Each structure stands twice: as structure tokens, then as C-alpha cells.
Amino acid sequence: LLFTFGGFLFPYISKALGRNMSANGAEFLVFFPFGCVAILAVIILSLVVGYRQKAHRREDMKKLARQNSWTYAESMNLPFLKEFDAYLNDSWLGDSNALTGSSNNVLTGILNGRNIIVSDQIYSTGSGKNRTTHEKTLIGIELREAQFPFMCLYPEGFFDKVFDGLTKYDIDFGQFPNFSQKYVLYGKNETQIRSFFNPQILSFYEQQPPFNTACGGKYMVIWGENLLNPAQIMAQLNFLFSLANLFLKK
């Protein structure tokens, strides 16, 4: 279109800008298509790289499943995560979070006699130009003998401190100020939740790098801020078993 109608358009563009573009018009008509081609090439390259990364991720997860005799599913509906969100839907979680996101590259199986689940949770926050996609690996365990209250635990930020001053939704422990400053603990049955957090559990959380925890009924899940590679997944599963044992021995 520029090559065809350039001679007609440039006088008007020149007049609108108050300058003579005739000297640069030919150069513009030559280089503009090359710029468009370059931009298109970058877009195509980014799509190819993204596709290869996703394919590589799928293969890594399938390999991990084979190594441990687990089952792999490219996507799966995990109802217990939605149940968590239903009980905690007036908390920090909001409308979009790791519990309500789509569950991809899902691994299910048995480890140390327990049912476990690993999932890449993908969800978006914001809208328009502020829209952000999040991808986080969630690690879960089923503890048939447990009966957890529905609760969530996550690293405390600046706005949590502000809102807690207004709503008092954060459950604090006066004898463990480091825990209370480091985490927000939320749930609807405060008395029952407090009974689950003995000194050993509180000390454990104080000594670890911040991470997210949600539990209810017989399920407990944890997640961080990023996708985990297979070695990190196995390490986090062992970490989750240690955490679960603390809750069972409370």
C-alpha cells in the first residue's frame, strides 16, 4: 500500500507535520517494508521459541513420570483445588490464583506410600496492557488420616500489613514474632487453625525461605513463584513430606 499510494500520501503527511519529507520519502518507502519484515520475524521467532520451551517442558515431565511410575496428563481438572478456593475465596487469593488456574503437565502417583500430585498452574491477573500470565509448579500430597482446617499461608507483603491493620484477618502468634512478620496465615476457623500450629511447625516455617501453603481436609499443597525443573520437583516433594509429618505429629 505504501509503495502504491506513497506518492499520493506523502504530500499530505508533509503538510501535516510542517516539513518537507520528499527527500526522505523514498528512503522511508524502501526501509519501512524491511522493518515490517524484521518485526514479523521477531514475532515468529518468539512463537517458535515459546513452542519449543513448552514441548521441552512436556518431555521433561513425561520423563519424570516414567522414572517414578507416575501418570502424566497434559491437562487435568483438579476439583480439590477449586474446593480450597471456595473456602478461602474472601482471602488474599482473589479471582485468579494458583488454585484456580489451569492445571497442565500434571503428574499423579505414589511416593513413600502417599498419593502425590505435581502440576504447572497457569493463570492471569490484570487486564489489557497490565495483563500478566503466571506459571507456578504446585506440589500436593494426600494424607488420608488428616483432617486439616481450610487455611492458607503465604509470605506477607506491605499491603498485607496495611489491610491487616483494618481487617485483622492475619492469625499471629505472639511468641513467634518472626513467623508473624514473615507470613500471613488465614482461615475461617481461627481456633482450629491455631491448634495445628505448634512450636515445631512455627519454627520450621521461620527457618525456611518463604513459600505458599494451602490445606483442607486430607490435602496439603505448596508452591513458590516459578516453574520447577525435575530435580527441584523431587526436592520439593521431599520437603512437603517433612512438612506434612510435622503437622501429623503435632
Steps between C-alpha positions, in 0.01 A plus 500: 500500500785736583674431169173544311362807673818654641518770237143602583532484879835666565400855400220489757726350766763764428242776530360359827848482652603838362813369331618383162520121498565463131872444560438227755188356345679261268722374781198449719322302229806280457580434864150482646421161339829362630406622848165324472673181392742525794216549748311206351813287523541585869135409568534168318826426679345569840210268418737224390715540812189496721372185328837325538517594868152359562586183307823461697307550823251228404780256419676570832179435692424183304850373570461572871170310496662198333790498745263481798219290344265796524224605261540804275211710364545806282209663683262393776219636714595493869177550697663514843687816398171667410365387837793672671422822316128472579576495873762772476340721236478809720869491586811627325451255211263711291338383178816369331763304686702180500203302633257610228740502204508233231688185603749390234777238486335318789678210670312265731631194679631354823814599689593351837154343521319833451298630206677803356425750228718743305350762271599809306236754598448774241282805561479868408452815703413850386357593163602674181859621498524415871409137444765262638519122462637302792640145490574321824564138592265374770594195710228312688457202729201301625500412870206266552527509880507881517212742539645841432301818549478704180780751525769670297842632588701734280788751525388831646538815292461873560130516411428203726631699794279795403182296449563289809491819703146555371357149481711288739476198270860388569538242777813593698694320773644734762774259611620464138534855370723394210231268371231766538710759318598259224163340419130566474298211641135503404196278559141517622540287811774678694478278808543182298780650292691609811481145633690378191794740538714376785851640576672241277293600195537871566877464538515296178332778303725763656812317384390441138501733200146639451251277319123460465295233675132411471326206662158367587356158575758239400697712251799729537665693217797734478635722223753775440537771238630303199488179304726229643728269305485123570781508758332787683166317489647195672665722762170680564314170533745391770459841663120460495525159667706656781243777541207257494662280764531803729127567470413134557716484814374823649 
